[in-house]
Amino acid sequence: MMLSMLRNPVARAVAVAVVLVVWLGLAGVGGAAQGKLSQVQTNDAAAFLPSSAQSTRAAEASRDFVDSQTLPALVVLTPAEGGDVTPEQLAAAAELAGTFPQRTVGDGTWADHLTGPIAPVPSQDGEAILLAVPFDAEDAETLVGDEESLTKVLVADLREALADELGATATEAGDLGLQAWVTGPAGFVSDLSAAFAGIDGILLLVALGAVLLILVVVYRSPFLPLVVILTAVFALAFAGLVVYELAKADVLVLNGQAQGILSILVVGAAVDYSLLLVARYREELRHAAHPVDAMRVAWRQSLEPIAASAGTVVAGLLCLLLSDLGSNRSLGPVAAVGIGAALLAGLTLLPAMLLVAGRRSRALFWPRAPRPEATGATPGEGATRGEGATAGVTAEGDGLWARWARFVARRARPTWVVTAVVLLVAAAFVPTFRATGTSQTDVFLTAVDSVEGEEVLAEHFPAGAVQPALVVVDETLLDDVVQAAEAVEGVASAAPYTGAPGGAPGASEAAPVVVDGRVRVDVVTEAPSDSQDAVDTVADLRAALVDVAPDAIVGGPAAEKLDTQIAGERDLRVIVPVVLVVILLILMLLLRSVVAGLLLMAANVLSFAAAIGISALVFDHVLDWPDADPTVPLYGFVFLVALGVDYSIFLMTRVREEALAVGTRAGVTRGLAVTGGVITSAGLVLATTFAALAVIPLLFLAQLAFIVALGVLVDTFVVRSLLVPGLVHDVGPRTWWPSVLARRPDPGTRAPVEPEGATTGA
C-alpha cells in the first residue's frame, strides 16, 4: 500500500499534497456539473418504456396519422362566483388565446413550438372554458433561457400571461371574475420539474445539516465532522461530474428521482465509509507513535469491509440493468457511480486530510485526541499488528456496547429467537402493502396548479377526451373494434380518427384516415387519462380486444402508465432473486463461509420484510397515502438488502478477525463491543440522509425515504445488535463452515472487551 512507503516526511508531504490537489480540481469541475444535472434530465415516463411495450409500438404507429405529436397544456377558466360563463368572459378568453402565438420564448415565439390553433371551448354545462395549448412534444426537452426545459419555460410564461392579461390565477379572480388553472401533460411536467428543482438546494442542505449534527454528537469535536462532510461533498461533486458527462453523451438516461437518490446515496455512503475508517484510525492511534503508522494499519484493516460493502451495493444496484424500464436500468449505473465516488473519496481524500498536519494530525480529534498507550511496545510496533491482533482489548469495559455485547452473549438464543419472532410479526403485513400504481394527481404531496386544475377540468369536461387511448387496427376490423371498445366499462366513447380539424373524434362525417391498411380508433375514458382508473379501463380494453382484433395495439398516456406498471411488476419478479443470489455469493466469498453468508442474507431479507410490513401499516392507517408505484418496493429492496447488509459486513468482518485469535463466541462479544458505536452512528447517518428525501414533495420519494430510513434503523438497532450476534454466538464455530475456523475448538468464554469510547469515538 502507498501509505507503507510514506515514512519519508518529504515523500509523505508530496503524496498528501497531490491527493488534495487532484480532489480540489475534481470538486471544482464536478461542482459545476452537479449544478447542471437538471439540464440532462428526462422526466417523460414514455421515454423509459421498452420498445416491445404495446404503448410504445402504438405510439410509433400513430405517428403516421398526424403531422406532429403534441404535449398539451390545458387552461381551465371558471367564474369565481360560480354560475355560467358570460359572453364577455368567453370573448376575453378568445382574445387572450389569439395573443399566445406571438409571445416570445428564447430566440423565437410560441408559434415556433405550437402544432395547431388555440380556440376557447365552453363546457356543455356552460360553467367553464377550456383552452388547449398544443405544444410540440418534440421540443419538450429543449433547453432555453436559464438552461431550463422549454416545457417548463412555456408553462411558466402561460401562467404569467393569465395573471397579466386576465388577472386570473387558481386562487384569485381577475378583473373579469375568472379563475384559471394550467393542467394537462405540460402542466404536470412543469410542476414535476419544479418539485425536482429542490434536489440541488434544500435536499442537500437538509441532508448535510442533519449529518453534520450527528457527527458533532458522535465525535464531540469541532474539526473531525468538517473533514468527514468535506469528504462526502467532494465525492458528490465527482459523482455529479461523471453522471453529467454520461447523461450528456446519452450513455444513460437521468431523471429527477435518480438525481435525488444519487445525492443521498453518495452523502450517506461516503460518511459511513469515513466513520468506519476514522473509528479504526482512532483505535490504532492508541498503539502507534506516528499517525502515518496508525493510518497504515487502519487503512489495511478497513479496506476489506469498506470495499466489500461498496462492492455489495454496486453489485445489487447493477442488477437493475435487468429491468425493462429505462429509468430503472439507468438508476443502477448512476447510483453505482455514486458509490464508487464515495469509496474513492473515503480511501484517498479522507486519509490525506487526516494526515495533512503530520505528527500534529491527532489534533483533529481535539478535545479527545487519542494518545499512544504505554504497552511496552517500541515506537511503530503497534503499526505492524496483523489480522487477528487484538492488542488493547484487554480489560472489561463498562461502556454501553461492552455491556450490551455481554448481555447478548449470556442470552444468545433467547435474544435471536425473540428478535426473529418480532420481525416475523411485522413481516406478516407485507401482503397488505399496496403497489398497484399511483394516479398522476396523487404524485404530489403539496397543492400544485396542475392537480387542482385536473379536478376542475373533470367537473366540467369529458375527463379523458384530451388524451384518449389510441387503438391501431386493421381497417377491416374497424366496426368490431369500436363496438367492443364502447362495451368496456369506463369507456365514454370510441370513434375512428378522421383528421378533421376543430372537432372531437367522430364528430365529423369525414372518412377515417387509413395508413397502410390500418386505422386509428380514439377511445375516450370516463376517468382522466393520467388516473389509475383510466389505467384499469385500458387494461380491460386490451382484454376485450383480444378476441375481436388480436393484432390491435393500444397506446396513449393511460396505456403508457399501464405498461410502466407491468414492467415494474416484472422487474420485481426478475431482479429480486438475482440480487439475492449476487449478494449471497459476495457474502460467502468475503466471509469464506457458506453458513455465515446464508445467515446474514436471511437476517437482512427478514429485516426488509419487516420494514415493508410496518410501512404498509403506516401508509394505510396513519398517513392514508394512496397506492405506491411498483418501483417503490423494488428500489426499497435493492437499497435495503444491499445497504443493510453493510452493517452486518462491518460487524462480521471484525468478528472474524477477532475469532482468529480468541474463538467465535468471544469474537462475537468483542466484535459487537468495538463496532457498536461506529455502526450505530453510520446507521443513523444513512437513515437520516434517506429521510431527507421526504423534503421533496413527491409521493414516490416520500415512500422510498420512509421505507429505507426505517429499514436501515431496523438493520442497525435490531438485526446487527440483536439478531446477527445472537444467532452467530448460538451457532458458534459452525458459522464459518467450510473454512478452517469452523474446525477450531471454541473456548466459549466471555471475552474481555475494551471500553466503548476507546475504540469508536462515539
Secondary structure as UniProt FT lines:
FT   HELIX           2..5
FT   TURN            6..7
FT   HELIX           9..35
FT   HELIX           37..40
FT   HELIX           45..48
FT   TURN            51..52
FT   HELIX           54..62
FT   HELIX           63..65
FT   STRAND          70..79
FT   TURN            80..81
FT   HELIX           87..99
FT   HELIX           100..102
FT   STRAND          104..105
FT   TURN            106..107
FT   STRAND          108..109
FT   HELIX           110..113
FT   STRAND          120..122
FT   TURN            124..125
FT   STRAND          129..136
FT   HELIX           137..139
FT   TURN            140..141
FT   STRAND          143..144
FT   TURN            145..147
FT   STRAND          148..149
FT   HELIX           150..161
FT   HELIX           162..166
FT   TURN            175..176
FT   STRAND          178..183
FT   HELIX           184..196
FT   HELIX           197..199
FT   TURN            200..201
FT   HELIX           202..219
FT   HELIX           224..248
FT   TURN            249..250
FT   HELIX           256..285
FT   HELIX           291..318
FT   HELIX           319..322
FT   HELIX           326..344
FT   HELIX           345..349
FT   HELIX           350..355
FT   TURN            356..357
FT   HELIX           358..365
FT   TURN            366..367
FT   TURN            379..380
FT   HELIX           381..384
FT   TURN            387..388
FT   TURN            391..392
FT   HELIX           400..410
FT   HELIX           412..427
FT   TURN            428..429
FT   HELIX           430..432
FT   HELIX           440..442
FT   HELIX           449..460
FT   TURN            463..464
FT   STRAND          469..474
FT   HELIX           475..477
FT   HELIX           478..486
FT   TURN            489..490
FT   STRAND          491..496
FT   TURN            501..502
FT   TURN            505..506
FT   STRAND          514..515
FT   TURN            516..517
FT   STRAND          518..525
FT   TURN            529..530
FT   HELIX           532..548
FT   TURN            550..551
FT   STRAND          553..555
FT   HELIX           557..591
FT   HELIX           594..617
FT   HELIX           618..622
FT   HELIX           631..662
FT   HELIX           664..691
FT   HELIX           692..695
FT   HELIX           699..714
FT   HELIX           715..723
FT   HELIX           724..731
FT   HELIX           732..736
FT   TURN            737..738
FT   HELIX           740..743
FT   HELIX           756..760
//
